């Protein structure tokens, strides 16, 4: 009888030390899926990825996009990805760490991309998100803005908007009393 209680006590101790309930060495479904996504990720030369916690730690990483065409060409934009434990059922959390004058990226780095919000589906992958971000730099969407001032400028005066963006990328500038540091690739 004593042995039965000691086994239960040992199980309770292990559960307290491992609240996720995973056995040591076991991966969660989210970790398995992100590992698969990373294995299938095929990035073009203007997009790079880095893993600050180590190459085998896929739940947190950075993507750098260097657009080679469009209004944002010549810039270097960094995005921080945090993969929730509920991935792929929960969308990755993505934040732009580069301050950028963009209709779909606010001054805090939040991104307005439908697949990161209401249109996320478990069949989508990290590759889908990366290409969605790249597309935002090729074709900003002023109809669904986070930065309403940038969206209005984009619609009302596209030439001025492009001049602001290029000046911000190349040398840094103030736009509406907000400083945008240079971010040349």
N, C-alpha and C positions, 0 to 999 in steps of 0.2 A: 504494500500500500504506500509506503513512503516513497518508493521509486516513482510511482505514478504522479505524486504531487511534485516531485523534483523535476520531472519532465515538463509538466505544465508550467512550473515556475520558470524553467529555462526558456520555454516558448514565449512566455510573457516578456521576459527580458529581451529576447531577440526582436520581438515586435516593437518594443519601446525604442530599441536602438535603430530599427529599420522601419520607420512609419509607413513607407510605401508598400511594405509587404513583400518586396522582392527578395529573393534569396541572393546572397552575395554572388556576384558574377553573372547574374541574370539581367537581361535588358528588358526595359519596358517596351510596349508595343510602339510607342512614340520614338524611342531610341532606335529600334529596329527599322522603322520606316524612314527616319532621317538618314540612317546609314545607307539604306537603299537609294534614297534620293541623291545623296552625295556621290555614290558610285556611278549613278547615271547622269550626273551633272556634266554638261559639255559646254564650257564657257568660251565665248569668242575672245580674241586677243585683247579687246578693250575692257574686259571685265576680269577682275581678280578676286580671290577669296583668301582669307586668312583666319586662323583659329588661335585666338589668344590663350586659350586654356590647354592647348596641345592638339596635335593633328587628329587624335582619336576622340576628341571631345566635340561632338557635332551639335550640341544643344545651344551653343553660343558661338557666333562667328561674325565676321565683317565681309561685306562685298564692296568693292570699289568699282564704280562705273566711270569710264572716260569716254564720253560721247565723241564720235569722230565725224558726226554730221548734225545738222540742225542748229537751232538757236544756241544750244548749250555746248557746242563743239569746243574742244580745247579745255574743258573743265574736268575736275576730278571730284567725284562725289562719293562719300562713304556712307554706307548703311549698316547699322547694327541689327543683327537678327538674334532674337531669343526664341527658342523653340519651346512651347509649353509642353507639359507632360501629357496633355490630351491630344497632342499632334498625332495623326492628321485630322482628327475630328475638330480640333481647334486650330485656327489660323496662326501662323507664326506672328510674333510681335516684331515689327520693323520700324526703325527710327532712323531718319537721316541725320547724321552727326555733322554734316557740312551745312553751314548757313547758306541758303540759296534763295534767290528771288524767283519764285515759281508759283504759279496759280494753284498747284496741287500739293504743295509742301508748305506748312506754316513755319513761323519763326522759331518754334520749339522743336521742329524736325518731324512732326506728325505728318503722315502721308495719306492723301486721299486716293486710294486705289481700291476699286470695288472688290477685287478678289481678296483683299485683306480684311474686308468687312462682310457685308451682307451676301456677297456672291462666293464666299469661300465654300469649297466642297472638298471632302477627303480625297477625291481623285486628283485634285491639283497637287502640285509639287513645288519644291523650292525653285526649280527651273521656271515654272510658271510665274512665280513672284518676281524673279530676277528679270525675266523678259518683260513683265508688266512695268517694272521700274524703268527699264531701258526705254520702253515705249513712251513713258511720261516725258522723257527728255527729247524725244523726237517729235512728239505731238502733244503738247500740254492741253489739258481739257478745261477751258474757262467756264464751262457749263456746270461744273461740280467742284467749285474752288474751296480751298481751306484758307488761302491768302486772297481775300476778295479784292484788295487794292491791286495786286499783281494781275489778277484775272481781268479787272476792268481796264488796266493799262494794255494788256495783251489784246483785248477786243477793240478798244478805242483808238490806240495808237501803236500798232504792231512794230513799226520801225523804231520808235522811241523805246519800246519794251526790249527789243533785241539789243539796242545800244546800251541800255542799263545792264542787261545780263552780261554782255561781252566785257563791259568796263569792270563789272564786279568780278568776273572770272579772272581777267588779266591783271588788274592792279588793285582791286578792292574799291569800294565806293559806298557812299551814303545814298540811300533811296528812302524818301519820306522819313528822314531822321533816324534811320536804322542802318547800322554799319554792316556791310557784307564784305568779309575779308576775301582777298584773292584766293583762288582755288585752281590755279592752272595745273594741268597734268604734267 
